[in-house]
Each structure stands twice: as C-alpha cells, then as structure tokens.
Amino acid sequence: MSINLCVMPSRNTVKQYLENGLYHIYNRGVEKRDIFLDDQDYNVFLHLLKFYLSPIKSEKHPLSELTGFNPVRVRPLANLGEEVELLCYCLMPNHFHLLIKQKTQDGMKKLLRRLLTTYAMYFNRRYDRVGHLFQGIYKAALITNDSYLLHLSRYIHLNPREMTRFNLVSYPYSSYAYYLGEKKAGWLNTDFILSYFKEAKDPELKDINSYKEFVESFAQDPKEIIGALTLE
C-alpha cells in the first residue's frame, strides 16, 4: 500500500462507472438550502440507505414503514446489497457524503437513483414543496489511491467537528461510531478501511495505534492531503 499525497480527481460530474470501483459521492441542497431539518429527516435518509442495502423483508415501501406515507407510484423494491457496499457516510444539514464500493458497473447509479428520488419525494410531501431538492446530479469522485481513500474517510468523519466540539462519536448521523465499535450494522462495511490499520504495514501508519487516533490526532488537515473537497 502506498500512502503518498495525491491529486483530487477532476471535478466530479463526469463519472467513470467501474466494476469494484471506490467512489466518494456527495451533493447538497439546491440553492444551498438545508435538506435535513430535524431528526426525522436524517433518520428517513438513513432508513432508506439501510433498506436498499439490506435484504428485503417486507413488501411495504420504506416510506410507509417509517412515516406511514404510501407512495402512489412505488419504485422497485430491489435489494442492492450485492451490488453496492457502503463504507462511510456523514449527513450534514445541507449536504451529505457517502463512500461506497460498487461491485457492479451500474450499482452506484441504481442506489443513488432510488435513494435521492425517494428522499426528495418524502421531503417535498412533508414540507409541502415542489421542484428539485438537490443541486443537480450527485457528484462522484473515483478513488484510485490508498492515501486518498484513508484520508477521505477521515475527512468525512471530521465533517461535524464544529457541531460536536470535537466529540465526533456523539454525532448520530455519521458512520464514525460504527468505526469505533459503538454501533453495529450489517449494511455498513467498516472492515475494508479498518483492515489498513490492523495491518499497519505502511510507514505513515506505523506509529498510529488506532483508527480513532488517525482521525482525531493526525497532524495534517485532510483537505491539504486530498485536495479541494469543498462542495461547489
């Protein structure tokens, strides 16, 4: 594994759909508006992720399970767990980050189409609004470097640091608590990234005792390492 400083991929509207590709997916609300207004909104988005990445156990639509809303035009209730693995996530008031591995060439497209369409339908109905919720099509950066992968996971988990006064594990809408063993979920794969720290073969990681230490104590800001990751 080579941990070298890497260059951020070119702006991420043009996507390379690769089998077994690793991707950083992100988007924010149209006109920079908030897309999560309260706990229910965050929980609906996470429930949809869980629903599409877990074996289907119910014929009910995921929105009806959580909110009682029964969509007239139900989208296919297909399980995508064999096509996409979720590695990290963080939801912030006006944007979200997902780190995924797509096992099939179009797994990412399937997941994001279902996830964002269904969430926007829920949000617009709840807040009596019409029109687009997200700022254009989601962005997807192909990850081709181990250093970029690891520092991206750190960047994602550091997103809520100002909101939590650096008590990151207390933030309920990121995957960080799962990485520290505080929570468990079958629809989230933490082993892929944590395996780098268990092996600790790379010179950059040899003095780092845990993923927690890497995220919270690594000297260099992740933005300086992975490049311009701010949302456009």
N, C-alpha and C positions, 0 to 999 in steps of 0.2 A: 504494500500500500504506500502510495506516495503522497505526503502531505506538503504540497507546495502551494504558494499563493497562486490563485487562478483568476482568470478574467471572466467577468459576468457575461453570459451569453447575450447576443444582440437582442434588442427589445422583443418582447416575448408574445407578440400577437401571431406570428407565423410559427406554426408548430410542426415538429417532426414527430410523427407517430411511430414509435419504435416498440417492437415487442420486447418486454423486460426492461423498458426504459424507466429511468427515475426522473420525476418531474416536481418542480416547485410550481404550484398552482395558486394564483391569487387574484382577487378582484375586490372592488369596493362599490359603494352605493353610487348611483347616478347623482351628479352634481355634488358629490362628496357627502351625501346625506347618510344618516345612520341607517343601518339595515337590521340592527338588533336594538330594540327599545327597552326590553325588560327581560327577566329571566325566562319567561315562556318562549320568547323568540329564539334565544340562544338554544334552549332545550329542544325546540322543534327542529332546528337545523341539525343538531347532533343526533336527534332521534332519526332523522332521515338518513344521515350517514350510516348509523347503526343498521337501519332497516335494509338499505341497499347492499350492505357489505356482510350481512348475516343470512343464514338460511331462512327462507320464508316459512313462517309458522302459522300465518293467518292469511285468509283471503281478503281481510279488510285492508283498505287503503291506510297508509301510515298516518295521514292527517286525521282520519276518523278515529284511529286508536288513541291519539294524543289529545285532540281538540274537539272531537265529535262532528267535525265537518266532513261531509261525504261528497267529494267532487263528482260532478255530473259525468265528466269525461276522464275516467280513470286511466292513467298511463300504465304500461305493462309492469306487473309486479315481479320483475325478474331479479333474481339474486346475482350480484356481480362479484361476490367474494372470490370466485375462481378466476376473475379477470383483472381485479384491482386489489392491491394491498395498500392500506393507509398506514403510513409510518409516523407522521407527526401532524398536529393541527393546532391552530390558535384562532379563535374568533375574537375580534375587537369590535367596538361599536359601529364603525363604518367600513370595515373590511375583514377579510379572512385570508388565512394561509393554510394550504394543505401540502404535505409532502407525500407523494404516492409512488408506488411502483406498479406500472401496468404490465400485466402478464401477456395480454393480447394487444394487437395493434390498435384496436379501437376501444379498449376498455375505459380509458380516460374520458373519451367523448361520451360514451354511454352513461357513465356515472355523473358527469357534470351536467349533461342534458336533463337527466331525471332530477338530480338534486336541486339545481338552480331554478328550473321551471316550477317544480312543486313548491319550493320555498317561496318564490315570488307570488304564486297563486295564493298561498296561505297568507302572506304579508299583506297583499292588496285587499284581500277579503276582510282581514281583521281590522285594517285601518281605513277601509272604505276609500281606496285609491285605485287609479288605473294607470297603465303605462309601464315602462321598463323600471325595474328596481335596481339593476346592476349597471355599472358603467361599461357598456359594450360587452363584447365577448370576453370571457375569462382569459387571463394571461397564463402561459405555461412555459417555464424555462427547463430545457433538457439539462440534466446534470451528468457531466461526463468526467468528474474529478472527485476523488475521495475527500480531499480537503474541503472542496466546495460543499459536498454532502454534509460533512460533520459540522462545519461552521454555519451552514444554513439551518440545520436542526437547532443549533444554539441561538441563532438569530430569531427563529420562530418562537422558541420558548422564552426569549427575553422580551418579546413584544409588550407584555403587560407590566414590566418592571416599575414604571412610574405609577401605575394604578395600584400596585400592591406594596409599594415601598420596599421592593426587592424581596418580599416574601412570596416568591413565584409559585411555590407549591400550593398556596392558598387560592390561586386564581382558578375558578371552576371550569373555564371554557378553553383550556388548552390541554395538551397531552402530557404536560410535564409531570404531573402527579403519577401517571402511569409509568413513566421512566424511573421514578424513584421508588416504585413498588407500593405507593399509597393506594392505588386503584388497579383493577384488572379488567380487561375487556377482550373478548375473542375477536372483535372486529378491528382491533388496532395491533399492529406488529411492531413492538419495541425492540425485539431481539436483533433485527437487522442492523440497527445503529449501535446498540449496546455491545454487540459482538466485537466491535473495534476496540472497545475499552477493556473487555475481558482478555483479549489477546495482547494488547499494549505492546505491539512489536515495533511501532513506528517511533522514531526519535522524538517527534513532537509530543507524543502521548506517554512517553516512558516515565515521566515524573508526575503524571496525573493519576490519582488513585481512584477516581470515580467519575461518572458522567456528571454528577452534581457539581463536582469541583471544576470540571471543564466548562460547564455552562456559566457558573456564577463567579469563578475566580480566574479564568483565562485572561491574561493581561491585555490582549489586544481586542478592540471593539470588533465584533463580527462584520460590521459594514466595511471596515477597512480591508478585510480579508476577502470577502466575497464580492465586493464592488457595490455599485449603486443599486440597492434593492428597494429603494423607496418606491411607493406606488405612483404611477404617473397621474 
